[in-house]
């Protein structure tokens, strides 16, 4: 009768590789879970409300980091911005608005409509216009560049794209041949 210990052998290299893979996987899972819960726990209610309103106003995959920067810039630029975002959210919930095409004609309050347009403009241009001047909050993540990113590079002094000083230019895709 053969013992299980004699047929199953583990060498030191296999054991170390397995343990390091498990430790890496465990730390990755733990850090992702901790980062997500810490981000949600420390996220102010105003930013969460702003992101919910932004999701309706701008039907794209929005970056939460850029959203936080836009929220801070708009809060500094516009007096009572939190109240405006709350009023927009209440209007959306009260009228069961499902998209921006239905929201904008339904908004009769000029101040709310202007604030909604400022939010949309900030997401697309990456710039918040305020009383003390303009503040750039996003460049590569500005949505106006996302529309054409498969055929055009973002304007920059770099040869191919922002922060890509040594890379070759991205070729145009699906160019017709004549």
C-alpha positions as a printed NumPy array, in Angstrom:
array([[  0.   ,   0.   ,   0.   ],
       [  1.413,   3.328,  -1.067],
       [  1.188,   6.286,   1.262],
       [ -0.125,   9.588,  -0.08 ],
       [  2.928,  11.324,   1.318],
       [  5.315,   9.328,  -0.818],
       [  3.489,   9.853,  -4.154],
       [  2.738,  13.528,  -3.731],
       [  5.89 ,  15.616,  -3.607],
       [  6.137,  19.364,  -3.355],
       [  9.38 ,  21.012,  -4.21 ],
       [ 10.447,  24.262,  -2.647],
       [ 10.095,  26.301,  -5.861],
       [  6.508,  25.152,  -6.437],
       [  5.586,  25.873,  -2.843],
       [  7.067,  29.387,  -2.959],
       [  5.43 ,  30.205,  -6.304],
       [  2.046,  28.97 ,  -5.06 ],
       [  2.293,  30.888,  -1.808],
       [  3.337,  34.099,  -3.546],
       [  0.477,  33.773,  -6.053],
       [ -2.015,  33.283,  -3.221],
       [ -0.594,  36.215,  -1.257],
       [ -0.748,  38.464,  -4.318],
       [ -4.321,  37.46 ,  -5.089],
       [ -5.393,  37.95 ,  -1.466],
       [ -3.791,  41.381,  -1.209],
       [ -5.356,  42.457,  -4.51 ],
       [ -8.829,  41.357,  -3.428],
       [ -8.38 ,  42.985,  -0.032],
       [ -7.095,  46.279,  -1.463],
       [ -9.887,  46.478,  -4.056],
       [-12.536,  45.851,  -1.417],
       [-10.979,  48.267,   1.059],
       [-10.523,  50.973,  -1.574],
       [-14.115,  50.681,  -2.764],
       [-15.57 ,  50.742,   0.742],
       [-13.258,  53.582,   1.837],
       [-14.154,  55.587,  -1.254],
       [-17.861,  55.146,  -0.628],
       [-17.548,  55.772,   3.11 ],
       [-15.597,  59.022,   2.683],
       [-17.534,  60.273,  -0.338],
       [-19.678,  63.261,   0.651],
       [-23.388,  63.118,  -0.1  ],
       [-23.036,  66.137,  -2.394],
       [-20.583,  64.322,  -4.662],
       [-22.804,  61.233,  -4.825],
       [-25.816,  63.387,  -5.7  ],
       [-23.729,  65.215,  -8.293],
       [-22.645,  61.944,  -9.916],
       [-26.235,  60.67 , -10.035],
       [-27.411,  63.873, -11.702],
       [-24.405,  63.794, -14.031],
       [-25.243,  60.233, -15.132],
       [-28.595,  61.5  , -16.368],
       [-27.248,  64.705, -17.927],
       [-24.277,  63.043, -19.626],
       [-25.075,  59.529, -20.883],
       [-21.48 ,  58.261, -20.907],
       [-19.246,  56.192, -18.671],
       [-18.155,  58.926, -16.257],
       [-14.907,  58.832, -14.3  ],
       [-15.629,  59.335, -10.557],
       [-12.252,  61.023,  -9.991],
       [-12.971,  63.596, -12.698],
       [-16.501,  63.958, -11.306],
       [-15.098,  64.794,  -7.879],
       [-12.838,  67.458,  -9.424],
       [-15.72 ,  68.925, -11.447],
       [-17.939,  68.96 ,  -8.35 ],
       [-15.288,  70.809,  -6.313],
       [-14.671,  73.342,  -9.079],
       [-18.393,  73.992,  -9.598],
       [-18.934,  74.275,  -5.839],
       [-16.244,  76.952,  -5.686],
       [-17.529,  78.738,  -8.786],
       [-21.249,  78.765,  -8.019],
       [-22.811,  79.889,  -4.736],
       [-25.184,  77.261,  -3.302],
       [-24.204,  74.588,  -5.803],
       [-25.164,  71.749,  -3.424],
       [-28.691,  73.15 ,  -3.18 ],
       [-28.879,  73.386,  -6.969],
       [-27.794,  69.762,  -7.405],
       [-30.338,  68.682,  -4.78 ],
       [-33.053,  70.672,  -6.569],
       [-32.088,  69.057,  -9.89 ],
       [-32.185,  65.589,  -8.346],
       [-35.572,  66.295,  -6.734],
       [-36.943,  67.552, -10.065],
       [-35.67 ,  64.429, -11.839],
       [-37.206,  62.121,  -9.222],
       [-40.499,  64.031,  -9.028],
       [-41.015,  64.06 , -12.794],
       [-39.554,  60.567, -13.399],
       [-37.221,  61.906, -16.074],
       [-35.234,  59.143, -17.769],
       [-32.835,  61.064, -20.013],
       [-31.475,  64.515, -20.739],
       [-33.625,  64.934, -23.878],
       [-36.746,  64.854, -21.701],
       [-35.218,  66.823, -18.826],
       [-34.097,  69.99 , -20.616],
       [-37.491,  70.926, -22.133],
       [-39.22 ,  70.119, -18.822],
       [-36.917,  72.432, -16.811],
       [-38.734,  75.754, -16.592],
       [-36.519,  77.211, -13.872],
       [-33.798,  79.172, -15.7  ],
       [-31.28 ,  78.837, -12.853],
       [-31.66 ,  75.05 , -12.764],
       [-31.397,  74.84 , -16.536],
       [-28.229,  76.965, -16.547],
       [-26.693,  74.806, -13.822],
       [-27.512,  71.653, -15.783],
       [-25.852,  73.184, -18.855],
       [-22.777,  74.083, -16.756],
       [-22.505,  70.478, -15.582],
       [-22.804,  69.166, -19.139],
       [-20.267,  71.702, -20.399],
       [-17.79 ,  70.798, -17.656],
       [-17.967,  67.095, -18.464],
       [-17.511,  67.611, -22.205],
       [-14.925,  70.4  , -22.212],
       [-13.091,  69.545, -18.991],
       [-13.242,  73.239, -18.012],
       [-15.333,  74.914, -15.319],
       [-16.11 ,  78.564, -16.005],
       [-16.319,  80.658, -12.858],
       [-16.315,  84.262, -11.717],
       [-12.608,  84.181, -10.932],
       [-11.705,  82.605, -14.275],
       [-11.695,  79.234, -15.959],
       [-10.404,  76.127, -14.239],
       [ -9.237,  73.091, -16.219],
       [-10.276,  69.925, -14.392],
       [ -9.767,  67.293, -17.112],
       [ -7.842,  67.064, -20.347],
       [ -7.516,  63.479, -21.543],
       [-10.77 ,  62.553, -19.783],
       [-12.794,  65.401, -21.307],
       [-15.673,  63.778, -23.178],
       [-15.262,  65.902, -26.314],
       [-12.077,  63.952, -27.035],
       [-13.669,  60.546, -26.37 ],
       [-15.955,  60.809, -29.397],
       [-13.095,  60.862, -31.901],
       [-10.364,  59.017, -29.988],
       [-10.31 ,  56.178, -32.511],
       [ -9.335,  58.461, -35.408],
       [ -7.731,  61.542, -33.851],
       [ -5.225,  62.209, -31.136],
       [ -5.91 ,  64.797, -28.464],
       [ -4.212,  68.115, -29.311],
       [ -0.839,  68.188, -27.624],
       [  2.791,  69.103, -28.164],
       [  3.614,  65.412, -27.865],
       [  3.963,  63.497, -31.113],
       [  1.142,  61.   , -30.609],
       [ -0.949,  61.799, -27.531],
       [ -0.713,  63.601, -24.202],
       [  2.055,  62.157, -22.033],
       [  3.309,  59.984, -24.888],
       [  6.414,  61.833, -25.964],
       [  8.299,  58.945, -27.552],
       [  5.481,  56.88 , -29.029],
       [  4.711,  56.877, -32.724],
       [  1.486,  58.485, -33.869],
       [ -1.621,  56.314, -33.739],
       [ -2.646,  55.352, -37.279],
       [ -6.112,  56.247, -38.488],
       [ -8.52 ,  53.347, -38.392],
       [-10.712,  52.134, -41.231],
       [ -9.33 ,  54.522, -43.837],
       [-11.097,  54.068, -47.155],
       [ -8.928,  53.134, -50.117],
       [ -9.647,  54.717, -53.483]])
